[in-house]
Amino acid sequence: MEPRITKLAQTLVHYSLPIQPGQTIEVSGFSDAEPLFTALYEELIRAGAFPELRMLPEATQELFFKHATDSQLETLPPYRLANAKHMDASIRIISSSNTRALSSIDPEKQARHTTTLRPWKERLLKKPWVLTLFPTAAFAQDAEMSLSDFENFVYQATFSDEKDPIKQWKALAARQDRLIARLRGADHIRITGPDTDLALSVKGRIFVNSAGTCNMPSGEIFTSPVDDSAEGFIKYDFPVCHGGREIHGIRLVFKKGKVVEASAEKNEPFLLEMLNMDPGARRLGELGIGTNQNIQQFIKNILFDEKIGGTIHLAVGAAYPEAGGKNKSALHWDMIKDLRRGGALYVDGKLFQRNGRFVQS
């Protein structure tokens, strides 16, 4: 077994969740990630847990959307809810042999099925969970890297190439605690940059320290803005990769917290379909600040890209209750603004970050 895969499994089991003896843990994902499934199974058994593996061929996802009836798109099988009810925690592994497999699927079908799965996802999120990625050739190609270089990138970002990964995650958590202390009690946030001037409120909201628990890798602090507070406009610097598509050049205009204008240079119809998913899809559910300096390159995968040190991201759709968020939606869609390219973040009128660097208080 590749030692870095073993270390990643150990970090997920003993730090990210952590697992207690006797718990039932579901591990789910596509079969491309079999080496990580195997490492996790071994580590969970060693920890005294009961691992339940749900490892599917990736082709099943495309087959579902091609052949599913309206009933299958709009029905949540009772088994899914029962499964979520009885598991104690879950580990989801992202992997892919073809990241564009769903590019020809009708986005309306994807939106409908996402809405159907919402109660199941909400039940899952009420229990401990962690999401990670297994490096594949398809992801490497998206990142414009060789597979070996991409593997190095992934294991560096997760600290799996370190002697003691958990120690590194705890150190990052401490650094983020200091940033959160500076944001405590904040109200007015302003984001500026090329074709961007957006203001919003975080009054009464909580900033959450994400340091390798729910996301692996992580390295961000995030909150949920006040629902009706966003005013202004923002142009996102990186394409958004969602549902087997790349949406380039997204520009959003907000009034009273709602997206009132939306455009994209590529795949604009898909953007509009997602924003029309439900009433909450046009409001902000998250403001996140990326802090992971081991992630500096955009790779077209939001699990990594939103953590890039020197960036911020805003998600349209569902808010985080743990941050005080109220907005509800079946959508939660992150979009990244690169502050390293002439951007700035102001907190209650004071400069907090410029050109991707935090300003000392």
Summary of the structure (lengths in Angstrom):
residues: 361
radius of gyration: 19.8
end to end distance: 46.0
largest distance: 57.0
contacts: 1240
relative contact order: 0.12
helix: 35%
strand: 29%
